[in-house]
């Protein structure tokens, strides 16, 4: 009897996993988006049943449990295609060494709090010092600066963060932009108060140019914004119409033949309307269509896309011409939500790019005040 019950559970799990194979748009019905988001976790009950099968010496049940567990990870393989355990261990030892060094320094370490805890005055002083160190000769024009910083061999460090109804710590965001030398910053769920706090903490000194979406009642948690270090060729309040918050964008001229457009996007969550959720994700594909028309231009989407590779709607977005930073590098799964627990986290935040750009690095880390991890990626131009 127990074997029959466990077999039925595995069949239910297999049917659950099969939901990920629905056509794009067919996932736009509650509760499918949430069920599909949990597919990567189906290995947990499958593994438990596999252990029970071993104890009971039910080898057929064991094989079925293993098959279900593996099928739940089918679309997760890309995250690990180039993963190196030795590299992760070296990083762990390096962080451990740094921690030991701080412990040995004792009181000195206490005098230098984490960047998110420094005072606004200290942060602004650091920003002014950084600006002095990188001061540009006054005889140069904006075009000269743009040409230097966006040549055909350029790379950009980009960052995206969902600010959780504007509650993210502005000081922490600005300090991260400074310490990681962020070139393009995309923020979602902004409020007017948070934008003011960002400027009060020096973001306008680090990134003089920005484009905000319109603050509308229909926004999902707040409006979106994008900041950049150099004067853009153009900017749009919303680069593509989707049934969600505006998708603000900035465009730089990389060389005489091509431009690169960066956009901050946040499709609605399923609870705000499944049809709008799916249409918003798939609608972002128009940015790739625009880039294809010239055969040279590049589009980069940064944001909380409320979806993962298990969602048919997200895979449709990738098929439109985008490459996902996390999947293309294959150096580990950079899950970003929720921030307060290490597991189980799901992949919601993404950096995507069209042909002509490739990702050379990606990392996620916490920012105080928000339920998402920040995602930072390095974009190199081909």
C-alpha positions in Angstrom: 0.0 0.0 0.0 2.8 2.4 0.9 4.5 1.7 -2.4 1.3 2.6 -4.3 0.9 5.8 -2.4 4.5 6.9 -3.0 4.2 6.0 -6.7 1.1 8.2 -6.9 3.0 11.0 -5.3 5.8 10.7 -7.8 3.3 10.7 -10.7 1.8 13.9 -9.3 5.3 15.4 -9.1 6.0 14.4 -12.6 2.8 16.0 -13.8 3.7 19.2 -11.9 7.1 19.3 -13.6 5.5 18.8 -17.0 3.7 22.1 -16.5 7.0 23.8 -17.4 6.6 22.4 -21.0 3.4 24.3 -21.7 3.5 26.7 -24.6 4.4 30.3 -23.9 1.3 32.1 -22.7 -0.4 28.9 -21.5 1.3 29.5 -18.1 -0.8 32.7 -17.7 -3.4 31.1 -15.4 -3.3 30.9 -11.6 -1.7 29.2 -9.9 0.5 27.9 -12.7 3.2 30.6 -12.4 3.8 29.8 -8.8 3.7 26.1 -9.3 6.2 26.3 -12.2 8.5 28.5 -10.0 8.7 25.6 -7.5 9.7 23.0 -10.1 13.4 23.2 -9.2 12.6 22.2 -5.7 10.7 19.0 -6.7 14.0 17.0 -6.2 13.5 17.3 -2.4 10.3 15.1 -2.1 11.6 12.9 -4.9 14.9 12.3 -3.0 12.9 11.5 0.2 10.9 8.9 -1.7 14.1 7.5 -3.2 15.5 7.0 0.3 12.3 5.3 1.4 12.5 3.0 -1.7 16.0 2.0 -0.7 15.0 1.1 2.8 12.0 -0.9 1.4 14.2 -2.4 -1.4 11.7 -1.2 -3.9 14.0 -0.7 -6.9 11.4 0.2 -9.4 10.1 2.9 -7.1 13.7 4.1 -6.6 14.2 4.4 -10.4 11.0 6.4 -10.7 12.0 8.7 -7.9 15.5 9.3 -9.4 13.9 10.0 -12.8 11.5 12.6 -11.4 14.3 14.2 -9.4 16.5 14.6 -12.5 13.6 15.9 -14.6 13.0 18.7 -12.0 16.6 19.9 -12.7 16.4 19.7 -16.5 16.5 23.5 -16.9 18.9 24.1 -14.0 21.8 22.3 -15.8 22.8 25.5 -17.6 23.5 27.2 -14.3 26.3 24.7 -13.6 27.8 24.0 -17.0 31.1 25.8 -16.2 30.9 25.5 -12.4 34.3 24.9 -10.7 34.2 23.6 -7.1 37.9 24.6 -6.7 37.1 28.2 -7.7 34.3 28.4 -5.1 36.6 26.9 -2.5 39.3 29.4 -3.2 36.7 32.2 -2.9 35.6 30.7 0.5 39.2 30.5 1.8 39.8 34.1 0.6 36.7 35.3 2.5 37.7 33.3 5.5 41.2 34.8 5.4 39.7 38.3 5.3 37.5 37.6 8.2 40.5 36.3 10.2 42.4 39.4 9.3 39.6 41.6 10.6 39.4 39.6 13.8 43.1 40.1 14.4 42.8 43.8 13.9 40.2 43.9 16.6 39.4 47.5 17.5 40.6 48.7 14.1 38.0 46.6 12.4 35.3 48.1 14.6 36.3 51.6 13.5 35.6 50.7 9.8 32.0 49.5 9.6 30.5 47.9 6.5 29.8 50.3 3.7 26.1 50.1 4.3 26.6 51.4 7.9 28.9 54.4 7.2 27.5 57.8 7.7 26.2 59.9 4.8 29.0 62.4 5.4 31.7 59.7 5.1 30.0 58.3 2.0 29.9 61.7 0.3 33.5 62.3 1.2 34.5 59.0 -0.4 32.5 59.9 -3.5 34.2 63.3 -3.8 37.6 61.7 -3.4 36.8 59.2 -6.1 35.7 62.0 -8.4 39.0 63.9 -7.8 41.0 60.8 -8.6 39.1 60.3 -11.9 38.7 64.0 -12.8 38.5 64.6 -16.5 40.5 67.3 -18.2 38.2 70.4 -18.6 39.2 70.8 -22.3 37.6 67.5 -23.2 34.1 67.5 -24.5 31.3 65.2 -23.5 31.7 63.4 -26.8 35.4 62.8 -26.0 34.5 61.3 -22.7 31.8 59.2 -24.3 34.2 57.9 -26.9 36.7 56.9 -24.3 34.3 55.1 -22.1 32.2 53.3 -24.7 34.7 52.1 -27.3 34.1 48.9 -29.3 36.2 47.0 -26.8 34.4 48.4 -23.8 32.9 46.5 -20.9 30.2 47.7 -18.5 29.5 46.7 -14.9 25.7 46.7 -14.6 23.6 46.2 -11.5 19.9 45.6 -11.0 17.9 45.6 -7.7 14.2 45.4 -6.7 13.9 48.1 -4.0 10.8 46.6 -2.3 8.3 49.4 -2.4 11.1 52.0 -2.0 12.4 50.5 1.3 15.9 49.6 0.1 18.7 51.4 2.0 19.8 54.3 -0.3 23.2 54.6 1.5 23.9 50.9 0.8 23.0 51.2 -2.9 25.2 54.2 -3.4 28.1 52.7 -1.5 27.8 49.6 -3.7 27.8 51.7 -6.9 31.0 53.4 -5.6 32.8 50.3 -4.4 32.0 48.1 -7.4 32.4 50.9 -10.0 28.9 50.3 -11.4 28.4 51.8 -14.9 24.7 51.2 -15.3 22.3 50.9 -12.4 18.7 49.6 -12.9 16.3 49.9 -10.0 12.7 48.7 -9.7 9.9 49.5 -7.2 11.2 53.0 -6.7 9.4 55.8 -4.9 10.0 59.5 -5.1 11.3 59.5 -1.5 13.9 56.8 -2.4 15.1 58.7 -5.4 15.6 61.8 -3.2 17.5 59.7 -0.6 19.7 58.3 -3.4 20.6 61.8 -4.5 21.1 63.0 -0.9 23.7 60.2 -0.5 25.6 61.1 -3.6 24.2 59.0 -6.4 23.8 62.1 -8.6 27.5 62.7 -8.2 28.5 59.2 -9.3 25.8 58.9 -12.0 24.8 62.3 -13.4 22.4 60.9 -16.0 19.2 59.0 -15.3 15.8 58.2 -16.7 12.8 57.4 -14.6 9.5 55.8 -15.6 6.3 57.6 -14.8 4.9 57.0 -11.3 1.5 55.5 -11.9 -1.1 53.8 -9.7 -1.0 50.7 -11.9 2.7 50.2 -11.2 3.6 47.0 -9.5 5.2 48.2 -6.2 6.7 51.4 -7.6 8.2 52.8 -10.8 11.5 51.8 -12.5 14.6 53.9 -13.1 18.0 53.6 -14.8 21.2 55.5 -14.0 24.4 55.8 -16.1 27.8 57.4 -15.7 28.1 59.0 -19.1 25.8 61.2 -21.1 23.6 59.0 -23.2 22.8 59.5 -26.9 19.1 59.2 -26.0 16.7 58.2 -23.3 13.1 57.0 -23.2 10.6 57.0 -20.4 9.4 53.6 -21.6 11.3 51.7 -24.3 8.6 49.2 -24.9 4.8 49.2 -24.0 4.0 46.3 -21.6 1.1 46.0 -19.1 3.3 46.9 -16.1 5.5 49.8 -14.9 7.3 51.8 -17.6 10.5 50.4 -19.0 12.9 53.4 -18.9 16.0 53.1 -21.1 19.2 54.9 -22.0 21.1 54.4 -25.3 24.8 54.9 -25.9 26.6 55.1 -29.2 29.2 52.4 -29.1 30.8 53.2 -32.4 29.6 54.8 -35.7 27.8 51.5 -36.6 25.9 50.5 -33.5 24.2 51.6 -30.3 23.6 49.8 -27.0 20.4 50.3 -25.1 20.0 49.5 -21.4 16.5 49.1 -20.0 15.1 48.6 -16.5 12.1 46.3 -16.5 9.7 44.8 -13.9 6.8 42.8 -15.4 3.8 42.4 -13.0 3.8 39.6 -10.5 1.2 36.9 -11.2 -0.9 37.9 -8.3 -1.5 41.3 -10.0 -2.9 39.5 -13.1 -1.5 36.4 -14.8 -2.3 37.5 -18.3 -0.5 40.8 -17.8 2.4 38.9 -16.1 2.9 36.7 -19.1 2.3 39.5 -21.7 4.8 41.7 -19.9 7.6 39.2 -20.0 7.0 38.2 -23.6 6.5 41.9 -24.6 10.1 42.7 -23.6 11.2 40.7 -26.6 10.3 43.7 -28.8 13.6 45.2 -27.5 15.4 42.4 -29.2 13.3 42.8 -32.4 14.3 46.5 -32.5 18.0 45.6 -32.2 17.7 43.0 -34.9 16.3 45.5 -37.4 19.6 47.3 -37.7 21.6 44.0 -37.4 24.2 45.9 -35.3 22.5 47.4 -32.2 22.5 45.8 -28.8 19.8 45.6 -26.1 20.4 44.8 -22.5 17.5 44.2 -20.1 18.1 44.5 -16.3 15.4 43.8 -13.7 13.1 41.7 -11.6 11.4 39.8 -14.4 9.3 37.7 -11.9 10.2 34.5 -13.8 12.8 31.9 -14.4 13.8 29.4 -17.2 11.2 27.0 -16.0 8.5 29.5 -17.1 7.5 29.1 -20.8 6.9 32.9 -21.0 10.5 33.6 -19.9 11.9 31.0 -22.4 9.9 32.8 -25.1 11.7 36.0 -24.1 15.1 34.3 -24.5 14.1 32.9 -27.9 13.4 36.4 -29.1 17.1 36.9 -29.1 18.3 37.4 -25.5 21.1 35.6 -23.6 20.8 35.3 -19.8 24.0 36.2 -17.8 23.5 33.4 -15.3 22.8 30.7 -17.9 25.5 31.8 -20.3 28.3 31.8 -17.7 27.1 28.5 -16.0 29.1 29.3 -12.9 26.4 28.6 -10.4 22.8 29.5 -9.7 22.4 33.1 -8.7 19.0 32.9 -7.1 17.8 36.3 -5.8 14.5 35.9 -3.9 13.9 35.9 -1.0 17.0 37.6 0.4 16.4 36.6 4.1 17.0 32.8 3.6 19.9 31.1 1.7 17.6 28.2 0.6 15.2 27.8 -1.0 15.7 30.8 -3.2 14.3 31.2 -6.7 15.6 33.0 -9.7 13.6 36.2 -10.4 16.2 38.9 -11.2 18.1 38.8 -14.5 20.6 40.5 -16.8 19.9 39.7 -20.5 21.7 40.8 -23.6 21.2 40.4 -27.4 23.8 39.5 -30.0 26.9 41.7 -30.0 27.4 41.5 -26.2 28.4 38.7 -23.9 28.6 38.4 -20.1 32.0 37.8 -18.4 30.9 37.8 -14.8 27.8 37.7 -12.6 27.3 37.9 -8.8 24.4 38.4 -6.3 24.6 39.9 -2.8 22.3 41.5 -0.2 21.3 45.1 0.0 19.8 46.3 3.3 16.0 46.9 3.3 14.9 44.8 0.4 13.7 41.2 -0.1 15.7 40.7 -3.3 19.4 40.3 -3.7 21.2 42.7 -6.0 22.5 41.2 -9.2 25.7 42.6 -10.8 27.0 41.5 -14.2 29.9 42.5 -16.5 28.9 43.0 -20.1 31.6 42.9 -22.7 31.1 44.0 -26.3 32.1 41.6 -29.1 
